[in-house]
Amino acid sequence: MSIRTAIYVRQSLDKQEGIDRQLARTRELAAVRGWTVVREFEDNAQSATKSRGVKSGWGQMLAAADAGAFTHVVAVDLDRLIRSQRDLLELIDRHLKVVTVDGEVDLSTADGEFRASMMAALARFEVQRKGERQRRANLDRAARGKANPGRRRFGYETDGRTPREAEAVWVRWMFDQARDGASIRSITARLIQEGVNPGTGTAWSNRRIRDTLNNEVYAGAVRHLSVVNFESNVTPIVDPEVAAEVRAILAEPSRRNTPGPGVRHLMSGIVRCGVCDGPMHYMRAYRCKADASHPSIEKRFVDERVAEEVFLWIAEHPEAEDGPDGAALAPLLAEAADVDRQRAQAQEMALWDGADLPTLRKTLATLGKRAETLREAIEAIRGASARSGFVEAVRGEWWSRREVREFTENEQAALDAWPAFWDAADLDKRRELVRSTMTVTVHPGRGPERIEVEWY
């Protein structure tokens, strides 16, 4: 009865010709021995340092061995098959015999197991030594400002330093959106909606957008481990100050932890209850969560009134187009993060035995006041940024339409065009604009007349 064998081939780089050569040599060996090849397993572009999961060729081969599909495994060389003691134990536990183009290793005998163990140890040593050499080389390249080789990054060519302009425009758009207050979730949704090709790597996701915005390479830096060098050969896509500001924004605790679905209604959490002054949230209508007997109102009444008030506010505040000093935001965010860290440390120290509680209380009170001051300053800059960005868009996209003849002849036509423009704008930016320009309160009663709007 012919011996049933499997063939296993693996290589680190995605080059099919390498796999093809391995298959040709292992098939020839099986044919010379008169064995029946029942399955061929392949792991292309699979580094020896990476784990091989159940869906990999290695994982499928072990599953087939468990099912009794074969008794032998043929590979070009032992280091193509196993690169660690763990891999070797997987084969020993299944009583498989391993044959390579360079010779046979019978894992069912003590001598064969010993020889394989020594060879696996040597292979592991080579893997670790190669990794150390590569890490040293990458650190040296980063220190000298040279881009490290690897998978092509969105926005850059395969050399890792030359922008690919068709993608670079979207990278700049991402940073601009994040700087203007848009959420990671809305940026991701827009890229998917526009059908932007993510290029190599994973599909668009909130995690990928966050990693992109936190990556210093888009500001012209190279990084490896702790080494970051802005004097590099990488052409920046984004201004370094803008990139630093966005990283500071994303580092805020409120931006790092955003569980649950995003807000989907314009005034949810912004409109106030006229009885308790608490926030009202959307639950088939805008309702006060504190007490069911407090005011509630249909969503459309509030949203339409707010759209009209924003229109009037923009018309009467042309100075809002002048944006704030964006460079002032990053240091405030950094200081706020440091204050939060100090408060957490002080709170932890209060739990220690023998802690000086009076001193810690004073420290926490001081830090709390500073945190509140910083929060107000940050919100003021963000509000001004949201206003200027939105007003600029209005001036450029909608305002110019007033010059169209039908608008100049009919002022109502200009007002009628506003709701469509407002509804099409980014929800996060609209919410920030409303929050920074007015207070909206719903009083007890009936109808939209009980909506009170007060501009700042």
N, C-alpha and C positions, 0 to 999 in steps of 0.2 A: 504493500500500500504506500502510495506516494506521501511524502511528508508535506503537511500543509503549513505554509509560511506566509508571513506578512512582510511587506517592504515598508521601511520608514526612511524618509528623506527630510532634511531640514537645512535652511540657510538663513543667515542674518539679514541679508539684503534682498530686496524685491527684484530679482533678476531671474526670469524664468529659465534662461539657458543653463544656469547653475543647477537648478532642480532637474532639468532634463538630462544633464550629464550624470547626475547621481542615479536617476532612475535607470538609465541605460546600463550602468555598471552593475547595479544590484540585480536587475533582471537577467543579465548575462550570467552572474554567479548562480542564481537560482536555477537557470536553465542547465548549466553545466552539471549541477548536482542532481538534476532530475526532480526538483521539488515543484509542487503546485503552489503558485502565488494566488492566494484567495482574496487578499485586500492590499491596496497600496495607500499609505497615509503620508500626508504632506503638510509641512509647516513652512510656508514661504514668508520671508521678512520676519522671522521669529528669532530674536536674539537669545543667546544662551543665558543671559542674565534675567530674562523675563520669565515669569511663571507661565506654564502651559495649562490652560483651563480645560474643562470637560468638552468644550466645543472645538478645541484645537485638534490637529491631527494626532498628537500624542494622547490626548484624552480619549478620543474615539478609538485609538488602537488599544488602550487599556480596557475600555469597555468591551471591545470585541474579544479580547483575550479572556476576560471574565466569562464571556458566553461560550468559550471553548472553540472559537473559530480557527485557531492555529496554535501550533506548539513552538514554532521558531520565528525569529525576527531577523531580517537581513537589512544591514545598513552599510554605507560606504566605509564609515569609520566609527569607532566607539564614541568619539566626542561629538559626532553628529547625532547620536542617539541619546546618550546620557551625559550630563555635565555636573552632577551632584550625587552625593550618597543617597539622597531621597529618591532620585530617579532610579538609581540602581536597586534600591529596596523594592520599588514598585514592580520591577521585573522579576526579582528573586521571589517575592511573595506569590507570583503567578507561575513559578517554575518554568519560565521561558528559557529557551536556548537562543543565544545571540550569535549570529554569524556576520562577520564583516568582510569586506573585500580584502582586508589585511590579515584575517585569521578568525578562528572560531573561539568563542568563549562559552563554556558550558556552565551555566549558573546553577545547575543541580549538584555540582561537586564542590567540595571545600576549596580545592585548588583553583577552580575556575572563578569561584566567588572572591577569593583573595586577590587574584590577578585583576579582576574587574574593579574591586575596591581601590586597588592601587592606581589603576588607570583613571577612575573617576576622581580620586583625590588630586591627581596631577592635572586633570582637565579643569577641576574647580580652581586650583591654584592659578592656572593660566587665565581663567576668566577674571578672577579677582585682580591679578597683576595687570591685565589689560585695562580693567576698569580704573585702577589707580593711575595708570599712564594717561588714560583719556581725561580723567578729572584734572590732573595736573596740567595737561595741554589746554583744556578749556579755561582753567583759571588764568593761565598765562595769556591766552588769547584775549580774555576779558580785560586783564590788566593793561594789555597793549591796545585796547580799543578795537579789537577785530571781532566781527560777528562769528558766533560758533555755528558749525554746520548742524543741520537737523531738518525736520519737516518744514516745508514752506509755510511761512506765517502769512495770514490774511493781510493784504495790503502791500506785501513785498514780493519781489521776484525770488527765484530759487536761491540766489546768492545771499539772501537774508539782509541785504543793505540797500537795494535799489527799489524805490516805491513802484508799485504797479498801479498806475493812476486810476484805472477803472474801479479798483477796490479802495484806493486811498481816499477817494471822495467820500465813501461811506464811513471810513474810519474817522475822518474829520467830523462828519455828521454825528456819529455816536458821541464823540467827546463834547461837541457843542450842545447836544441834547442833554447829556448828563450835567454839564455845567449850568444849563438853564433850568435845572430842576426836574427834568423828565425821569421817570422811574426806569429801572433796569427792565422791568416787565414790559413797559410800553415800547422801549427801544427794540427789544426782541420781537415783539408782535409786528412792529412796522417793517423790520427786515424780512420777516417771513411773508408778510402781506405783499411787499414789493417784489418778492421772488429773487432777492439778492443771493447769488451763488456763494455759499460759504467757502468754496475752494476746498483745499485739503483739510483733513481733520474732522472733528465732529460737526453735527448740524448746529444751527443757531439755538441757543438755550440761554436762560438767565445766567447760568454759571459761566458760559463761554463769554458773554458780553462783559460780565464783571472782570474776568481774567484779562480780557482785551483792554479794558479801561485802566486796569492796574499795572499793565505791562509798560515798563520804562522804555522799551525799545522804540515805541512810536514817537517818543521825544528825542530819539537819536542815541540812546544809551545801549550798552551791551551789559548783560548780567550773567554771572555764573556763581551760584551759591551766594556768598556774602559780598562778592566783588561786583560793584556797579560803576561803570565808567561812561561818563557823558562825552568824553573826548574820544569819539569812536569814528569808524569809517561808515557808520550807518546814517543814511540820509533821513532826517526826522520828517515825519508826516504831520505831527501836531506840535504846536509851540510848547516848549518845555514848561512855561508858566501855566498854561492851560492844563497840561497833563498833570502837573503837581496839584493844581486846584481840584481837579476831578478826583485824584487819589485821596486827597484830604476829605472830600465830600463823602466818598464811599467808605472811608474809615470810621465815620460816625457810628456809634452803637445803633442808632435808629435806622441806619441804612444797612447795617450788617445783619440785623435780625428782622425779617419781614415775613413772618409766618402767615399762612392763610391766603385766600384770594385777594387780589387788589381791589381798591375802591372803584366801583363802576358807576356811581351816581355823583353828579356835579357837586351838590351841596351836602352830601352825607357827612355828618360830623362837623360841618361848618356853620350851618344855619342854627340859630339859638332859640330856645324855648322862652316865650315871653313871661312865663310864670316863675320858673326856677333858674333861668339863664343857663341851663345845661344844654349840651349838644343834642341835636335831633338827627336821627339816622333813618335811612330808607328801609321801611318794612311795608311794602305795598303803598306807602305814602311816607312823607317825612313825619316821624313821630318822636316824642320825647321818651327816652328810655327810663327816666326816673319815675314817671307816674303816668299810667294809662289815661288818667283824667285830664292831663295837660294837653295843650294844643297839638293837633295833627293837621296836615294839609296835603293836598294833592301835589305830586312832584312837579307837574307841568306849570302850575301857578308860580312856584318859587323859581324854577329854572328860567322861565320866560321873563319874569321880572328882573332877575339878575342879569340876563343877557342885555336887556334894555338899559339897565343902570351902568353896565360896563361900557356900552356904546356911548352913553352920555359922559361918563368919567373920562374916556379917552378923548372925546371931542373937546372937553374943557381943560384937559391937562396935557397940552403939547410938550411941556417940559419933561414929561415922563419918558420921552424917547432917549434922553441923555442917560446912559447906563451908569452904574456905580463903578467904583474902582475894584475890578475883579481881583487884583493882586492882594487886596486886603482880606479876602475871605480865607485863604489857605492858612495864614498864621492864626487866625481866630479859631478855625476848626482844630488845628494842632493843639492850641492851648486848651480848648474845651476837652479834647481827648485826654490831655495830661491831667486836667482837673478831675475828670471822671476816674482816672486811675488812682489819684491821690485819695479821693473820697472812698473808693473801694478798699484801699489799704487801711485807711483810718477806721472804717467800719469793721474790718477784720481784726485790727489791733484791739478794738473795744471788747472782743471776746476772749482775749488772753487773760490768764490769771495775773492779778496785780496790775492791770492796766490803769493808767492815769485817766480816769473817765472824765473829770472836769476839763482837762486840757484837750482831750479828744473831742469833747462836745463843742468847745470853742473853735477847734480846727474845722470840724464838720460844718459849723455855722458859717464860718468865713468862706470855706470852699463852696458851700451852697449859694451864698450871695454872689460869689464870682461866677459860678456856673450860670446863674440866672442872668447876670449882666452880659455874659458871653452869648447866651441863647438869644437874648433880645437883639444884640448887635448882629448876630448871624442871620436872624430872621429878617432884620431890616435890609441887609445887603441882598439876601435872596429875594425878598419882595421887590426891591428896586430892580434886580436883574430880571425877574419874571415880567415886571411891567415894561421895562425898556425893550426886552426881547419881543414881547407880544405887540407893543405899540409899533415897533419897527416893522414887524410883519404886516400890521394893519396899514401902516403908511405905504409900504412897498407893494402889497398885493391887493388890498381892498381900497385904500384911500385913493389910489391913482384912478380907480374906476369912476370916481366922481366926475372926472373930466370927460367921460364918455357922454355923448350928446343926450342920450335918453335920461342920464342922471341929472344933468344940468337943467333939463327942461322939466324934470319931475323929481323934486327932492324926496318924495315918498319912495321912489324907486331905490334910492340909495339906502334908506332905512330898511326896505324890504330885503335888500341883498345881505344885510348884516347877519341875520340868524344862520344862514347857510355857512358863512365864513366862520362864525363862532363855533358852531357845532362840529365843524371839520377840524378844528384846532385840537392839539394834544390835550387830553383830559387833565393830566397832572399840571400842565402849565396854566390851564384855565382855573383850576382850583387854587394854585398859588397866587394868581392875579387877584382873584376874588378875596382870598384871605388877607392879602396885603393892602387892599384898597377900601374895604367896606365891612361893616357889621350888618348881618341880616337877621332879623328877629321876627318870629311869628307869634302874634298875640292871640288870646282866646277870641272866639267869634266864628263867623262864617265868611266865605268868599276871600278873594285875593287882597281885598282892601286892608286886611289886618297884617300884611307884610310891611315891616318897617325897615328901611335901608338907610344907614348912616355912613357917609364917606369919611375917610380919615383925612 
